[in-house]
Amino acid sequence: MAVIPFSIPENNGVSRVKIEVFDFLGKKVATLIDEDLAPDFYTTQWIASDGDYSGGLYTYKMVVAGAAGIEAQSGKIILNK
């Protein structure tokens, strides 16, 4: 399981948030969130045991679209199996 914390700043207002997980070849393997969220602190989790995922390096990409514009962020997840 991987936990991804993130926050939506007050100046963004309600924002569209999308977090996706990709394998090392760039293939999307999961969408964790794709919804409108109010400003606050959040966490989401990827429970890899719910699917047929092999161990290795995965990346996630988070895109937040709000009043302040569009921001993107990415990170790494190492899955040990």
N, CA, C and O atoms as CSV, one atom per row, in Angstrom:
chain,resi,resn,atom,element,x,y,z
A,1,MET,N,N,0.840,-1.176,0.000
A,1,MET,CA,C,0.000,0.000,0.000
A,1,MET,C,C,0.889,1.244,0.000
A,1,MET,O,O,1.886,1.313,0.719
A,2,ALA,N,N,0.513,2.208,-0.807
A,2,ALA,CA,C,1.210,3.493,-0.855
A,2,ALA,C,C,0.220,4.583,-0.489
A,2,ALA,O,O,-0.902,4.606,-0.996
A,3,VAL,N,N,0.633,5.487,0.389
A,3,VAL,CA,C,-0.208,6.609,0.808
A,3,VAL,C,C,0.345,7.884,0.185
A,3,VAL,O,O,1.541,8.164,0.277
A,4,ILE,N,N,-0.529,8.647,-0.444
A,4,ILE,CA,C,-0.132,9.883,-1.114
A,4,ILE,C,C,-0.876,11.044,-0.458
A,4,ILE,O,O,-2.086,11.183,-0.634
A,5,PRO,N,N,-0.156,11.882,0.301
A,5,PRO,CA,C,-0.800,13.056,0.898
A,5,PRO,C,C,-0.758,14.238,-0.077
A,5,PRO,O,O,0.191,14.385,-0.846
A,6,PHE,N,N,-1.796,15.072,-0.035
A,6,PHE,CA,C,-1.804,16.277,-0.869
A,6,PHE,C,C,-2.767,17.284,-0.258
A,6,PHE,O,O,-3.607,16.934,0.571
A,7,SER,N,N,-2.636,18.532,-0.674
A,7,SER,CA,C,-3.536,19.562,-0.179
A,7,SER,C,C,-3.996,20.454,-1.321
A,7,SER,O,O,-3.299,20.630,-2.320
A,8,ILE,N,N,-5.178,21.005,-1.147
A,8,ILE,CA,C,-5.731,21.980,-2.082
A,8,ILE,C,C,-5.707,23.324,-1.354
A,8,ILE,O,O,-6.378,23.476,-0.334
A,9,PRO,N,N,-4.952,24.299,-1.855
A,9,PRO,CA,C,-4.855,25.594,-1.165
A,9,PRO,C,C,-6.161,26.388,-1.239
A,9,PRO,O,O,-6.961,26.215,-2.159
A,10,GLU,N,N,-6.354,27.258,-0.252
A,10,GLU,CA,C,-7.559,28.090,-0.168
A,10,GLU,C,C,-7.773,28.924,-1.433
A,10,GLU,O,O,-8.905,29.073,-1.894
A,11,ASN,N,N,-6.687,29.470,-1.995
A,11,ASN,CA,C,-6.831,30.355,-3.156
A,11,ASN,C,C,-7.247,29.619,-4.421
A,11,ASN,O,O,-7.534,30.255,-5.435
A,12,ASN,N,N,-7.284,28.299,-4.380
A,12,ASN,CA,C,-7.690,27.512,-5.549
A,12,ASN,C,C,-9.198,27.325,-5.621
A,12,ASN,O,O,-9.728,27.048,-6.697
A,13,GLY,N,N,-9.908,27.471,-4.489
A,13,GLY,CA,C,-11.338,27.165,-4.479
A,13,GLY,C,C,-11.535,25.680,-4.710
A,13,GLY,O,O,-10.609,24.896,-4.505
A,14,VAL,N,N,-12.717,25.282,-5.130
A,14,VAL,CA,C,-12.961,23.876,-5.463
A,14,VAL,C,C,-12.150,23.539,-6.709
A,14,VAL,O,O,-12.186,24.275,-7.696
A,15,SER,N,N,-11.425,22.437,-6.664
A,15,SER,CA,C,-10.527,22.066,-7.754
A,15,SER,C,C,-10.820,20.656,-8.246
A,15,SER,O,O,-11.259,19.789,-7.491
A,16,ARG,N,N,-10.565,20.456,-9.519
A,16,ARG,CA,C,-10.665,19.114,-10.093
A,16,ARG,C,C,-9.327,18.437,-9.842
A,16,ARG,O,O,-8.285,18.958,-10.241
A,17,VAL,N,N,-9.344,17.277,-9.183
A,17,VAL,CA,C,-8.122,16.555,-8.836
A,17,VAL,C,C,-8.149,15.190,-9.497
A,17,VAL,O,O,-9.141,14.465,-9.431
A,18,LYS,N,N,-7.033,14.855,-10.138
A,18,LYS,CA,C,-6.904,13.540,-10.766
A,18,LYS,C,C,-5.545,12.971,-10.391
A,18,LYS,O,O,-4.514,13.602,-10.624
A,19,ILE,N,N,-5.547,11.777,-9.810
A,19,ILE,CA,C,-4.298,11.087,-9.466
A,19,ILE,C,C,-4.322,9.719,-10.127
A,19,ILE,O,O,-5.231,8.917,-9.910
A,20,GLU,N,N,-3.293,9.470,-10.946
A,20,GLU,CA,C,-3.183,8.211,-11.674
A,20,GLU,C,C,-1.836,7.559,-11.378
A,20,GLU,O,O,-0.851,8.243,-11.100
A,21,VAL,N,N,-1.807,6.231,-11.442
A,21,VAL,CA,C,-0.585,5.458,-11.221
A,21,VAL,C,C,-0.192,4.800,-12.545
A,21,VAL,O,O,-1.038,4.288,-13.277
A,22,PHE,N,N,1.126,4.825,-12.837
A,22,PHE,CA,C,1.658,4.288,-14.088
A,22,PHE,C,C,2.766,3.283,-13.792
A,22,PHE,O,O,3.501,3.434,-12.816
A,23,ASP,N,N,2.886,2.249,-14.643
A,23,ASP,CA,C,3.991,1.299,-14.485
A,23,ASP,C,C,5.258,1.872,-15.119
A,23,ASP,O,O,5.245,2.993,-15.628
A,24,PHE,N,N,6.343,1.115,-15.091
A,24,PHE,CA,C,7.634,1.634,-15.581
A,24,PHE,C,C,7.649,1.847,-17.093
A,24,PHE,O,O,8.550,2.508,-17.612
A,25,LEU,N,N,6.669,1.299,-17.804
A,25,LEU,CA,C,6.570,1.526,-19.249
A,25,LEU,C,C,5.674,2.719,-19.592
A,25,LEU,O,O,5.524,3.080,-20.760
A,26,GLY,N,N,5.084,3.322,-18.565
A,26,GLY,CA,C,4.218,4.474,-18.786
A,26,GLY,C,C,2.759,4.119,-18.984
A,26,GLY,O,O,1.951,4.989,-19.309
A,27,LYS,N,N,2.405,2.863,-18.795
A,27,LYS,CA,C,1.012,2.423,-18.949
A,27,LYS,C,C,0.239,2.727,-17.661
A,27,LYS,O,O,0.687,2.395,-16.564
A,28,LYS,N,N,-0.922,3.362,-17.810
A,28,LYS,CA,C,-1.743,3.668,-16.646
A,28,LYS,C,C,-2.292,2.363,-16.074
A,28,LYS,O,O,-2.877,1.550,-16.790
A,29,VAL,N,N,-2.089,2.177,-14.753
A,29,VAL,CA,C,-2.563,0.954,-14.105
A,29,VAL,C,C,-3.679,1.218,-13.097
A,29,VAL,O,O,-4.380,0.286,-12.703
A,30,ALA,N,N,-3.856,2.473,-12.673
A,30,ALA,CA,C,-4.911,2.787,-11.710
A,30,ALA,C,C,-5.211,4.277,-11.717
A,30,ALA,O,O,-4.323,5.101,-11.935
A,31,THR,N,N,-6.470,4.613,-11.475
A,31,THR,CA,C,-6.884,5.987,-11.211
A,31,THR,C,C,-7.362,6.016,-9.768
A,31,THR,O,O,-8.335,5.347,-9.420
A,32,LEU,N,N,-6.681,6.789,-8.926
A,32,LEU,CA,C,-7.000,6.826,-7.508
A,32,LEU,C,C,-8.074,7.854,-7.187
A,32,LEU,O,O,-8.943,7.610,-6.349
A,33,ILE,N,N,-8.017,8.993,-7.844
A,33,ILE,CA,C,-8.995,10.063,-7.631
A,33,ILE,C,C,-9.240,10.756,-8.961
A,33,ILE,O,O,-8.310,10.986,-9.733
A,34,ASP,N,N,-10.484,11.081,-9.218
A,34,ASP,CA,C,-10.866,11.915,-10.359
A,34,ASP,C,C,-12.164,12.608,-9.962
A,34,ASP,O,O,-13.255,12.202,-10.364
A,35,GLU,N,N,-12.021,13.673,-9.156
A,35,GLU,CA,C,-13.210,14.329,-8.619
A,35,GLU,C,C,-12.909,15.767,-8.203
A,35,GLU,O,O,-11.750,16.174,-8.127
A,36,ASP,N,N,-13.969,16.526,-7.938
A,36,ASP,CA,C,-13.847,17.898,-7.449
A,36,ASP,C,C,-13.683,17.863,-5.931
A,36,ASP,O,O,-14.430,17.181,-5.230
A,37,LEU,N,N,-12.683,18.618,-5.427
A,37,LEU,CA,C,-12.410,18.652,-3.995
A,37,LEU,C,C,-12.283,20.098,-3.515
A,37,LEU,O,O,-11.743,20.953,-4.217
A,38,ALA,N,N,-12.785,20.352,-2.321
A,38,ALA,CA,C,-12.681,21.671,-1.692
A,38,ALA,C,C,-11.293,21.832,-1.073
A,38,ALA,O,O,-10.610,20.835,-0.838
A,39,PRO,N,N,-10.868,23.058,-0.806
A,39,PRO,CA,C,-9.571,23.278,-0.156
A,39,PRO,C,C,-9.493,22.546,1.186
A,39,PRO,O,O,-10.368,22.697,2.039
A,40,ASP,N,N,-8.446,21.762,1.358
A,40,ASP,CA,C,-8.234,20.991,2.595
A,40,ASP,C,C,-7.001,20.122,2.386
A,40,ASP,O,O,-6.382,20.143,1.322
A,41,PHE,N,N,-6.653,19.354,3.423
A,41,PHE,CA,C,-5.569,18.377,3.343
A,41,PHE,C,C,-6.203,17.004,3.160
A,41,PHE,O,O,-7.173,16.664,3.838
A,42,TYR,N,N,-5.646,16.212,2.235
A,42,TYR,CA,C,-6.204,14.902,1.915
A,42,TYR,C,C,-5.091,13.862,1.866
A,42,TYR,O,O,-3.910,14.196,1.763
A,43,THR,N,N,-5.485,12.613,1.941
A,43,THR,CA,C,-4.598,11.499,1.617
A,43,THR,C,C,-5.398,10.518,0.785
A,43,THR,O,O,-6.609,10.375,0.954
A,44,THR,N,N,-4.706,9.853,-0.108
A,44,THR,CA,C,-5.310,8.761,-0.864
A,44,THR,C,C,-4.326,7.614,-0.818
A,44,THR,O,O,-3.143,7.811,-0.539
A,45,GLN,N,N,-4.802,6.439,-1.086
A,45,GLN,CA,C,-3.905,5.283,-1.044
A,45,GLN,C,C,-4.115,4.382,-2.248
A,45,GLN,O,O,-5.212,4.255,-2.793
A,46,TRP,N,N,-3.019,3.771,-2.631
A,46,TRP,CA,C,-3.042,2.771,-3.694
A,46,TRP,C,C,-2.770,1.435,-3.023
A,46,TRP,O,O,-1.681,1.199,-2.500
A,47,ILE,N,N,-3.760,0.573,-3.044
A,47,ILE,CA,C,-3.625,-0.750,-2.451
A,47,ILE,C,C,-3.328,-1.721,-3.593
A,47,ILE,O,O,-4.233,-2.243,-4.244
A,48,ALA,N,N,-2.052,-1.943,-3.812
A,48,ALA,CA,C,-1.605,-2.740,-4.961
A,48,ALA,C,C,-2.042,-4.193,-4.851
A,48,ALA,O,O,-2.107,-4.890,-5.864
A,49,SER,N,N,-2.340,-4.664,-3.650
A,49,SER,CA,C,-2.768,-6.061,-3.499
A,49,SER,C,C,-4.157,-6.284,-4.092
A,49,SER,O,O,-4.579,-7.428,-4.265
A,50,ASP,N,N,-4.880,-5.191,-4.409
A,50,ASP,CA,C,-6.201,-5.317,-5.034
A,50,ASP,C,C,-6.112,-5.670,-6.520
A,50,ASP,O,O,-7.133,-5.944,-7.151
A,51,GLY,N,N,-4.912,-5.665,-7.080
A,51,GLY,CA,C,-4.750,-5.963,-8.498
A,51,GLY,C,C,-3.599,-6.924,-8.714
A,51,GLY,O,O,-2.969,-7.381,-7.760
A,52,ASP,N,N,-3.332,-7.223,-9.957
A,52,ASP,CA,C,-2.254,-8.136,-10.320
A,52,ASP,C,C,-1.030,-7.317,-10.732
A,52,ASP,O,O,-0.677,-7.261,-11.910
A,53,TYR,N,N,-0.390,-6.685,-9.751
A,53,TYR,CA,C,0.757,-5.822,-10.012
A,53,TYR,C,C,2.037,-6.547,-9.614
A,53,TYR,O,O,2.093,-7.209,-8.578
A,54,SER,N,N,3.056,-6.413,-10.444
A,54,SER,CA,C,4.353,-6.997,-10.098
A,54,SER,C,C,5.156,-5.985,-9.293
A,54,SER,O,O,4.885,-4.785,-9.334
A,55,GLY,N,N,6.138,-6.478,-8.570
A,55,GLY,CA,C,7.011,-5.593,-7.817
A,55,GLY,C,C,7.822,-4.716,-8.753
A,55,GLY,O,O,8.083,-5.098,-9.894
A,56,GLY,N,N,8.218,-3.560,-8.284
A,56,GLY,CA,C,9.033,-2.674,-9.103
A,56,GLY,C,C,8.687,-1.221,-8.895
A,56,GLY,O,O,8.050,-0.854,-7.908
A,57,LEU,N,N,9.110,-0.400,-9.829
A,57,LEU,CA,C,8.936,1.046,-9.750
A,57,LEU,C,C,7.675,1.477,-10.485
A,57,LEU,O,O,7.452,1.105,-11.637
A,58,TYR,N,N,6.863,2.259,-9.805
A,58,TYR,CA,C,5.677,2.872,-10.378
A,58,TYR,C,C,5.772,4.370,-10.136
A,58,TYR,O,O,6.494,4.819,-9.246
A,59,THR,N,N,5.048,5.133,-10.926
A,59,THR,CA,C,4.983,6.574,-10.709
A,59,THR,C,C,3.521,6.977,-10.591
A,59,THR,O,O,2.626,6.298,-11.093
A,60,TYR,N,N,3.304,8.096,-9.917
A,60,TYR,CA,C,1.961,8.650,-9.903
A,60,TYR,C,C,2.034,10.078,-10.411
A,60,TYR,O,O,3.050,10.759,-10.274
A,61,LYS,N,N,0.934,10.512,-11.000
A,61,LYS,CA,C,0.828,11.878,-11.503
A,61,LYS,C,C,-0.452,12.471,-10.933
A,61,LYS,O,O,-1.529,11.883,-11.033
A,62,MET,N,N,-0.313,13.646,-10.335
A,62,MET,CA,C,-1.464,14.364,-9.799
A,62,MET,C,C,-1.626,15.663,-10.568
A,62,MET,O,O,-0.674,16.430,-10.715
A,63,VAL,N,N,-2.827,15.904,-11.056
A,63,VAL,CA,C,-3.142,17.152,-11.756
A,63,VAL,C,C,-4.283,17.817,-11.001
A,63,VAL,O,O,-5.321,17.205,-10.748
A,64,VAL,N,N,-4.071,19.098,-10.640
A,64,VAL,CA,C,-5.069,19.890,-9.924
A,64,VAL,C,C,-5.424,21.077,-10.801
A,64,VAL,O,O,-4.562,21.885,-11.147
A,65,ALA,N,N,-6.700,21.179,-11.162
A,65,ALA,CA,C,-7.174,22.297,-11.984
A,65,ALA,C,C,-8.159,23.104,-11.153
A,65,ALA,O,O,-9.222,22.609,-10.777
A,66,GLY,N,N,-7.797,24.354,-10.868
A,66,GLY,CA,C,-8.647,25.221,-10.056
A,66,GLY,C,C,-8.555,26.657,-10.509
A,66,GLY,O,O,-8.038,26.947,-11.588
A,67,ALA,N,N,-9.060,27.560,-9.682
A,67,ALA,CA,C,-9.081,28.987,-10.017
A,67,ALA,C,C,-7.678,29.547,-10.213
A,67,ALA,O,O,-7.495,30.497,-10.974
A,68,ALA,N,N,-6.681,28.969,-9.534
A,68,ALA,CA,C,-5.306,29.458,-9.643
A,68,ALA,C,C,-4.580,28.884,-10.859
A,68,ALA,O,O,-3.411,29.200,-11.084
A,69,GLY,N,N,-5.253,28.049,-11.641
A,69,GLY,CA,C,-4.634,27.460,-12.825
A,69,GLY,C,C,-4.522,25.953,-12.695
A,69,GLY,O,O,-5.205,25.335,-11.878
A,70,ILE,N,N,-3.658,25.370,-13.503
A,70,ILE,CA,C,-3.451,23.925,-13.512
A,70,ILE,C,C,-2.055,23.628,-13.000
A,70,ILE,O,O,-1.073,24.205,-13.467
A,71,GLU,N,N,-1.975,22.725,-12.037
A,71,GLU,CA,C,-0.687,22.316,-11.493
A,71,GLU,C,C,-0.570,20.802,-11.613
A,71,GLU,O,O,-1.549,20.076,-11.439
A,72,ALA,N,N,0.636,20.337,-11.912
A,72,ALA,CA,C,0.902,18.902,-11.998
A,72,ALA,C,C,2.075,18.551,-11.114
A,72,ALA,O,O,3.013,19.333,-10.955
A,73,GLN,N,N,2.010,17.379,-10.549
A,73,GLN,CA,C,3.065,16.886,-9.666
A,73,GLN,C,C,3.166,15.387,-9.863
A,73,GLN,O,O,2.174,14.724,-10.169
A,74,SER,N,N,4.364,14.855,-9.687
A,74,SER,CA,C,4.530,13.413,-9.816
A,74,SER,C,C,5.438,12.895,-8.712
A,74,SER,O,O,6.151,13.659,-8.062
A,75,GLY,N,N,5.397,11.595,-8.516
A,75,GLY,CA,C,6.234,10.965,-7.508
A,75,GLY,C,C,6.441,9.508,-7.846
A,75,GLY,O,O,5.863,8.989,-8.801
A,76,LYS,N,N,7.270,8.851,-7.056
A,76,LYS,CA,C,7.614,7.451,-7.290
A,76,LYS,C,C,7.039,6.572,-6.201
A,76,LYS,O,O,6.917,6.983,-5.046
A,77,ILE,N,N,6.691,5.364,-6.583
A,77,ILE,CA,C,6.241,4.333,-5.654
A,77,ILE,C,C,7.051,3.084,-5.940
A,77,ILE,O,O,7.097,2.623,-7.080
A,78,ILE,N,N,7.688,2.533,-4.924
A,78,ILE,CA,C,8.413,1.275,-5.090
A,78,ILE,C,C,7.563,0.186,-4.448
A,78,ILE,O,O,7.285,0.217,-3.249
A,79,LEU,N,N,7.155,-0.780,-5.275
A,79,LEU,CA,C,6.310,-1.868,-4.799
A,79,LEU,C,C,7.159,-3.108,-4.591
A,79,LEU,O,O,7.743,-3.640,-5.535
A,80,ASN,N,N,7.223,-3.559,-3.361
A,80,ASN,CA,C,7.954,-4.778,-3.028
A,80,ASN,C,C,6.979,-5.947,-2.948
A,80,ASN,O,O,5.986,-5.889,-2.222
A,81,LYS,N,N,7.263,-6.988,-3.687
A,81,LYS,CA,C,6.407,-8.183,-3.637
A,81,LYS,C,C,7.252,-9.385,-3.396
A,81,LYS,O,O,6.734,-10.499,-3.319
